[in-house]
Amino acid sequence: MTRSSTRSTPRKRKTAAPRKTAVKSAARGASGTVQVGDWVRERIRHGALVPGQRLVEADIVAATGASRGKVREALQRLEAEGLLTIEEFRGASVKKLGRDEVRQIYEARMALEGLAARECAVRADAGLRARLHEVQQELNDGEHVGNHDRFARLNQTWHGLIIAGSGNEYIAQFLKRLTVPIYRLLFSSFYTAQRIASANADHRLITAAIVDGRPDAAEKAMRAHIRNGLDALIELNTHFDT
């Protein structure tokens, strides 16, 4: 009688079924009202969304991964900030600024940035004063080069240093909110070599007053600088709704 040998066949390992995950693309990381608001605000700030452009809720949902309810809530908050207009049956669109609204924004900037320059002249440490002087030198070097975009970016850095040097977080927050709707205007205001030269003459006065610790002169010069920026925009006269 022959012994029958039965070989045990190796059991197949059960491979775990792939988990179903709601994978979103990298561009769709936002999910809450605050994140959606930031997403829209940054696109307005950098000109990806322009005045008068309609915002489609479904597009924002697809781009951010947020629910339609969160998107609507974010749009309502942005309307309250003055960045959007929401009309019945038409939805939300990027707000067009009239001449008077731009004037009001610039007058608020005059007060806040004037105060920032004053406080910076009093509070800034040696390191910040040295960095401000360096940026001023870069502005001087670029004044006659003709690269208007680079000058505008350096201008933004220069203003940011002064605001940071004031040590006042409220000034920084208010100015950040004020400059969002006019961000592209700030760049477009440097449209001629003459305008750049005029703006940088202001910069030199303000930088010298801050570095030397002269708060009255710093505030006065900064207020005049913002006023000159408004006058340049009005002269350009192509950005206003009315």
Secondary structure, 3 states (H helix, E strand, C coil): CCCCCCCCCCCCCCCCCCCCCCCCCHHHCCCCHHHHHHHHHHHHHCCCCCCCCEECHHHHHHHHCCCHHHHHHHHHHHHHCCCEEEECCCEEEECCCCHHHHHHHHHHHHHHHHHHHHHHHHHCCHHHHHHHHHHHHHHHHHCCCCCHHHHHHHHHHHHHHHHHHCCCHHHHHHHHHHHCCCHHHHHHCCCCHHHHHHHHHHHHHHHHHHHCCCHHHHHHHHHHHHHHHHHHHHHHCCCCCC
